[in-house]
Amino acid sequence: AGRVLGVDDRPLTARRRRGRAGDLAFAVVAGGLLAWGPADLLGYLRHRTGLGVFGEPFLLGLATLARVVVLVAVATVVWVPIGVRIGFSPRLARIAQPVVQVLASFPANFLFPLATWFFLRTGLSLNVGGMLLMALGAQWYILFNTIAGASAIPTDLREAMDDLGVRGWQRWRRLIIPGILPSCVTGGITASGGAWNASIVSETVTFGGTTLSATGLGAYISRATSEGDYPHLIAGIAVMAVYVVGLNRLLWRRLYRLAETRYSL
């Protein structure tokens, strides 16, 4: 009966031990694969092209990094005030959120031919226009998370600010920014990752037999993919992973820790 009701701890202890042994075995196997995989890829690249193949994508990654930074900064300036306004108004949120969800779910690459036609007609370089294409899919993460953060700010705190007559920048500094910063950082992380992914299809676009290409890591990966150049493709993907992980480690993780420990309600 004790074994059926779970009060006999001997079988459970045996299971825990077997579970720990299984976890340890999985960790050893996974660690071995992770250690073997990069070494094998480096050996392949050293044999085919030499490790100098990483130099060009690292330099091109700086151009894509600049586009990602500008995109996230501009999207934050544009969408954070709008998201706060929507999040503070339940009536407006009921109207706006379905519209935003439809816009966010619409495949952005469907608009690429129209955008390419616009670039050709206006002479706008894809080095600038590529940021607009990347923003079509990435900017909504900032808006969604800002709405969620603003909606979570307690109503009594907002009413207290109204009663005290706190307006303008003081209201943003004392209430709104501490309330939405964790959500905004989450939106920034997601938008940044989405922008890096979108750069592969946004830095090289085709319309009516005309191909526009920007200077960047996304165009490098796209070109290597179309040409079946596996060494350069592997190098481009590896460099993009380094940029994304490095940005998360050096910037976003610190911002998120700051938002949780200092700027939170």
C-alpha positions in Angstrom: 0.0 0.0 0.0 2.8 2.4 0.8 4.4 1.7 -2.5 1.1 2.4 -4.3 0.4 5.6 -2.3 3.9 6.8 -2.8 4.9 6.9 0.9 7.6 4.3 0.4 10.7 6.3 -0.6 12.9 3.4 -1.7 11.6 3.0 -5.3 11.5 6.8 -5.7 15.1 7.1 -4.5 16.1 4.5 -7.1 14.3 6.4 -9.8 16.0 9.6 -8.8 19.4 8.0 -8.9 18.6 6.5 -12.4 17.4 9.9 -13.5 20.6 11.6 -12.3 22.7 8.9 -14.1 20.6 9.5 -17.2 21.1 13.3 -17.0 24.8 12.8 -16.5 25.1 10.5 -19.5 23.1 12.9 -21.6 25.3 15.8 -20.6 28.5 13.8 -21.4 27.1 12.9 -24.9 25.8 16.4 -25.6 29.1 17.9 -24.4 31.1 15.5 -26.6 29.0 16.4 -29.7 29.3 20.1 -29.0 33.1 19.7 -28.6 33.4 17.5 -31.7 31.1 19.5 -34.0 33.0 22.9 -34.1 36.3 21.1 -34.3 35.1 19.1 -37.2 33.8 22.2 -39.0 37.0 24.1 -38.4 38.9 21.2 -39.8 36.7 21.1 -42.9 37.0 24.9 -43.4 40.8 24.7 -42.9 41.1 22.0 -45.5 38.8 23.7 -48.1 39.4 27.5 -47.8 41.5 28.2 -44.7 40.4 30.0 -41.6 40.7 33.3 -43.3 37.3 32.7 -44.7 35.9 34.2 -41.5 37.4 37.6 -42.1 35.0 38.8 -44.8 31.8 37.8 -43.0 33.0 39.4 -39.7 33.5 42.7 -41.5 30.1 42.4 -43.3 28.5 41.6 -40.0 29.4 45.1 -38.8 27.2 46.6 -41.5 24.3 44.3 -40.6 24.9 45.0 -36.9 24.5 48.7 -37.6 21.2 48.1 -39.4 19.9 46.1 -36.5 20.9 48.7 -33.9 19.3 51.5 -35.9 16.2 49.4 -36.5 15.7 48.6 -32.8 16.4 52.2 -31.7 14.0 53.7 -34.2 11.3 51.1 -33.6 11.6 51.8 -29.8 11.2 55.5 -30.3 8.2 55.1 -32.6 6.3 52.2 -31.0 7.0 52.5 -27.2 4.8 55.7 -26.8 2.1 54.1 -29.0 2.3 50.9 -27.0 2.0 52.7 -23.7 -1.0 54.7 -25.0 -2.7 51.4 -26.1 -1.8 49.6 -22.9 -3.2 52.3 -20.7 -6.6 52.3 -22.4 -8.5 49.0 -22.2 -11.0 50.3 -24.8 -8.2 51.2 -27.2 -6.4 47.9 -26.6 -9.5 45.9 -27.6 -9.6 47.8 -30.9 -5.9 48.0 -31.7 -4.6 44.6 -30.6 -6.5 42.6 -33.2 -5.3 45.0 -35.9 -1.7 44.8 -34.7 -1.9 41.0 -34.6 -3.1 40.8 -38.2 -0.3 43.1 -39.3 2.3 41.1 -37.4 1.1 37.8 -38.7 1.1 39.0 -42.3 4.2 37.4 -44.1 6.5 40.4 -44.6 8.3 38.8 -47.6 5.0 39.1 -49.5 5.6 42.9 -49.5 9.2 42.6 -50.7 8.4 42.8 -54.5 6.4 46.0 -53.9 9.2 47.4 -51.7 11.7 46.5 -54.4 9.6 48.3 -57.1 9.5 51.3 -54.8 13.3 51.2 -54.3 13.8 51.0 -58.1 11.5 53.9 -58.8 12.9 56.2 -56.1 16.6 55.1 -56.4 16.7 54.3 -52.7 19.7 52.1 -51.9 19.0 48.7 -50.4 21.7 49.6 -47.8 19.0 51.9 -46.4 15.9 50.2 -47.7 17.0 46.9 -46.2 16.3 48.3 -42.7 12.7 48.9 -43.8 12.4 45.4 -45.0 13.8 44.0 -41.8 11.5 46.2 -39.8 8.4 44.8 -41.5 8.7 41.6 -39.4 10.8 42.7 -36.4 9.2 45.9 -35.1 6.0 44.3 -33.8 7.8 42.5 -31.0 8.6 45.9 -29.4 5.0 47.0 -29.8 3.5 43.8 -28.3 5.8 43.7 -25.3 5.3 47.4 -24.6 1.5 47.0 -24.6 1.8 44.1 -22.2 4.2 46.0 -19.9 1.9 49.1 -19.9 -1.2 47.0 -19.2 0.5 45.4 -16.2 1.2 48.7 -14.4 -1.3 48.9 -11.5 -4.2 51.2 -12.0 -3.9 52.6 -8.5 -0.3 53.8 -9.2 -1.5 55.6 -12.3 -4.4 57.2 -10.4 -1.9 58.3 -7.7 0.2 60.0 -10.3 -2.9 61.8 -11.6 -3.8 62.9 -8.1 -0.3 64.3 -7.5 -0.3 66.0 -10.8 2.7 64.2 -12.1 2.9 64.7 -15.9 5.3 64.7 -18.8 8.8 63.4 -18.4 8.5 63.0 -14.6 5.6 60.6 -15.1 7.7 58.6 -17.6 10.7 58.6 -15.3 8.9 57.7 -12.1 6.2 55.3 -13.4 6.2 54.4 -17.0 9.8 53.5 -17.7 10.2 51.4 -14.5 6.9 49.6 -15.3 7.6 48.8 -19.0 11.4 48.4 -19.1 11.5 44.6 -18.5 8.9 44.1 -21.2 10.7 46.6 -23.6 14.0 44.7 -23.1 12.3 41.5 -23.9 10.8 43.1 -27.0 14.2 44.4 -28.0 15.9 41.0 -27.6 13.2 39.4 -29.8 13.2 42.2 -32.4 17.0 42.1 -32.6 17.0 38.3 -33.2 14.2 38.6 -35.7 16.1 41.4 -37.6 19.2 39.3 -37.8 17.2 36.4 -39.3 15.4 38.8 -41.6 18.6 40.2 -42.9 19.2 37.0 -45.0 16.2 37.8 -47.1 16.2 41.6 -46.8 19.7 42.3 -48.0 19.2 40.6 -51.3 15.8 41.1 -53.1 14.7 40.4 -56.7 11.9 42.0 -58.7 11.2 41.6 -62.4 14.6 40.1 -63.2 16.4 42.9 -61.3 18.3 42.0 -58.1 19.2 44.5 -55.5 21.9 43.6 -53.0 23.1 45.4 -49.8 26.4 45.2 -48.1 26.0 42.9 -45.1 26.2 39.5 -43.6 22.7 38.6 -44.7 23.5 39.2 -48.4 26.7 37.2 -47.9 24.8 34.2 -46.6 22.1 34.5 -49.2 24.7 34.6 -52.0 26.6 31.6 -50.6 23.3 29.7 -50.4 22.3 30.4 -54.0 25.7 29.4 -55.3 25.9 26.3 -53.1 29.2 27.5 -51.6 29.1 25.5 -48.4 32.4 26.7 -46.8 31.3 30.4 -47.1 27.8 29.5 -46.0 29.1 27.7 -42.9 31.4 30.6 -42.1 28.5 33.2 -42.6 26.1 31.3 -40.3 28.8 30.8 -37.7 29.7 34.5 -37.7 26.0 35.5 -37.4 25.7 33.2 -34.4 28.7 34.8 -32.8 27.2 38.3 -33.4 23.8 37.3 -32.0 25.2 35.5 -28.9 27.7 38.2 -28.3 25.1 41.0 -28.5 22.9 39.0 -26.1 25.7 38.5 -23.6 27.2 42.0 -23.7 24.1 44.1 -24.0 20.7 42.5 -23.6 21.5 40.3 -20.6 22.9 43.3 -18.7 19.9 45.5 -19.7 17.5 42.7 -18.5 19.3 42.3 -15.2 19.2 46.1 -14.7 15.5 46.2 -15.6 14.7 43.4 -13.1 16.8 44.7 -10.2 16.5 48.5 -10.5 13.8 49.6 -12.9 10.8 47.5 -12.0 7.6 48.1 -10.0 
